[in-house]
């Protein structure tokens, strides 16, 4: 069971490192939708 455990641990480390590298290098596009919020006059300082 020792060899199987080491192989499983190695696969887990490779998957985690691969996912980490993917997230670090992923070029996420910024949001392009415009958001407009109406604030009532009562909430603004005088």
C-alpha positions as CSV (number, residue, x, y, z in Angstrom):
1,X,0.0,0.0,0.0
2,X,3.0,2.3,0.4
3,X,3.7,2.6,-3.3
4,X,0.0,3.2,-4.1
5,X,-0.1,5.9,-1.4
6,X,2.9,7.7,-2.8
7,X,1.6,7.5,-6.4
8,X,-1.8,8.9,-5.2
9,X,0.0,11.7,-3.3
10,X,2.1,12.5,-6.4
11,X,-0.9,12.7,-8.6
12,X,-2.7,15.0,-6.1
13,X,0.3,17.3,-5.9
14,X,0.6,17.5,-9.7
15,X,-3.2,18.3,-10.0
16,X,-3.0,21.0,-7.4
17,X,0.1,22.6,-8.9
18,X,-1.4,22.4,-12.4
19,X,-4.6,24.1,-11.1
20,X,-2.6,26.8,-9.3
21,X,-0.5,27.5,-12.4
22,X,-3.7,27.7,-14.5
23,X,-5.3,30.2,-12.2
24,X,-2.2,32.3,-12.0
25,X,-1.7,32.5,-15.8
26,X,-5.5,32.8,-16.7
27,X,-6.2,36.2,-18.3
28,X,-9.6,36.9,-16.8
29,X,-11.4,39.6,-18.9
30,X,-12.7,42.6,-16.8
31,X,-16.4,43.1,-16.5
32,X,-17.7,45.3,-19.4
33,X,-21.3,45.9,-18.2
34,X,-22.0,49.4,-16.9
35,X,-23.8,49.6,-13.5
36,X,-25.8,52.7,-12.6
37,X,-27.2,53.0,-9.1
38,X,-29.7,55.8,-8.1
39,X,-29.1,57.2,-4.6
40,X,-31.9,59.1,-3.0
41,X,-31.3,62.6,-1.9
42,X,-32.0,61.6,1.7
43,X,-28.9,59.5,1.9
44,X,-26.5,62.2,0.7
45,X,-24.8,64.4,3.3
46,X,-25.9,68.0,3.4
